Amino acid sequence: MPFKTRESYDAIVFELSGKFLGSIEGAAFKEKLDELKAAGKTKIVIDLSKADFMDSSGIGTLIGALAAMRKVDGDVKLACMKERIKNLFLLTRLLGPVFEDYDTVEDAAASMNM
């Protein structure tokens, strides 16, 4: 699962596509996050509109990203979740108490500037 990054408003958007398996993609994802954190870019939006599947290690990777960014007064928001992935976050009770989900990347990015 390749990912791309871009800037939207004051946030960095990670566009995930295909399968997000933390055990495989986690190292590259974490490396990019560390690079952004070092540059002071700590507002992250995860665009899941093109993600088809996520396993438990993928969720763990996102939890790690959230923890890392919150330690430096940043945040991670989820956007454009497909039903299958949204159900996984609901089942694990991470949606709401831990992660916030937005319908659009723009809404997620804007929520960090409130």
C-alpha positions as CSV (number, residue, x, y, z in Angstrom):
1,M,0.0,0.0,0.0
2,P,1.7,3.1,-1.1
3,F,0.9,6.4,0.5
4,K,1.3,10.0,-0.7
5,T,1.5,13.2,1.4
6,R,0.3,16.6,0.6
7,E,-0.5,19.8,2.5
8,S,-4.1,21.0,3.0
9,Y,-4.7,24.1,5.0
10,D,-2.2,23.8,7.9
11,A,-2.3,20.0,8.0
12,I,-0.3,17.3,6.3
13,V,-2.6,14.8,4.5
14,F,-1.6,11.1,4.2
15,E,-3.5,9.6,1.3
16,L,-3.6,5.8,1.9
17,S,-4.6,3.5,-0.9
18,G,-5.3,-0.2,-1.2
19,K,-4.4,-2.3,1.9
20,F,-2.8,-0.7,5.0
21,L,-0.9,-3.4,6.8
22,G,1.1,-1.9,9.6
23,S,3.6,-4.7,9.6
24,I,4.6,-4.0,6.0
25,E,4.0,-0.2,5.6
26,G,4.5,0.8,9.2
27,A,8.2,1.6,9.0
28,A,7.9,3.9,6.0
29,F,4.8,5.6,7.5
30,K,6.6,6.1,10.9
31,E,9.7,7.4,9.2
32,K,7.7,10.0,7.3
33,L,5.9,11.0,10.5
34,D,9.2,11.5,12.3
35,E,10.4,13.6,9.5
36,L,7.3,15.8,9.6
37,K,7.4,16.0,13.4
38,A,11.1,17.2,13.2
39,A,10.0,19.9,10.8
40,G,7.2,21.0,13.2
41,K,4.4,19.7,11.1
42,T,2.2,17.9,13.7
43,K,-1.3,18.3,12.4
44,I,-2.0,15.1,10.4
45,V,-5.1,14.0,8.4
46,I,-5.3,10.4,7.3
47,D,-7.4,10.3,4.0
48,L,-8.9,6.8,3.8
49,S,-11.0,7.3,0.7
50,K,-8.9,5.0,-1.3
51,A,-8.0,2.5,1.4
52,D,-9.8,-0.9,1.0
53,F,-8.5,-2.9,3.9
54,M,-6.7,-2.3,7.3
55,D,-5.5,-5.0,9.7
56,S,-4.8,-4.7,13.4
57,S,-1.2,-3.7,12.9
58,G,-2.4,-0.9,10.6
59,I,-4.6,0.4,13.4
60,G,-1.7,0.1,15.8
61,T,0.4,2.2,13.4
62,L,-2.3,4.9,13.4
63,I,-2.6,4.8,17.2
64,G,1.2,5.2,17.4
65,A,1.0,8.2,15.1
66,L,-1.7,9.7,17.2
67,A,0.3,9.3,20.4
68,A,3.5,10.7,18.8
69,M,1.7,13.8,17.5
70,R,-0.2,14.5,20.7
71,K,3.1,14.4,22.7
72,V,4.1,17.5,20.7
73,D,0.7,19.2,20.8
74,G,-0.3,17.9,17.4
75,D,-3.1,15.6,16.4
76,V,-4.2,13.0,13.9
77,K,-7.7,13.0,12.4
78,L,-9.3,10.4,10.1
79,A,-11.2,11.4,6.9
80,C,-13.3,9.8,4.2
81,M,-13.6,6.3,5.8
82,K,-15.2,3.6,3.8
83,E,-17.9,1.5,5.6
84,R,-15.7,-1.6,6.0
85,I,-12.9,0.4,7.7
86,K,-15.3,2.5,9.7
87,N,-16.9,-0.7,11.1
88,L,-13.4,-1.9,12.2
89,F,-12.8,1.3,14.2
90,L,-16.3,1.1,15.7
91,L,-15.8,-2.5,16.6
92,T,-12.6,-1.7,18.4
93,R,-14.3,1.3,20.0
94,L,-11.6,3.6,18.7
95,L,-13.9,5.9,16.7
96,G,-15.2,8.6,19.0
97,P,-13.1,8.2,22.2
98,V,-9.7,8.0,20.4
99,F,-10.0,9.0,16.8
100,E,-12.3,11.6,15.2
101,D,-13.7,10.9,11.7
102,Y,-14.7,13.5,9.2
103,D,-16.5,13.3,5.9
104,T,-13.9,15.4,4.1
105,V,-10.2,16.0,4.3
106,E,-11.0,19.7,4.4
107,D,-13.3,19.3,7.4
108,A,-10.7,17.3,9.3
109,A,-7.9,19.8,8.6
110,A,-10.2,22.7,9.6
111,S,-11.1,21.0,12.9
112,M,-7.5,21.4,14.0
113,N,-7.6,25.1,13.6
114,M,-10.5,25.7,16.0
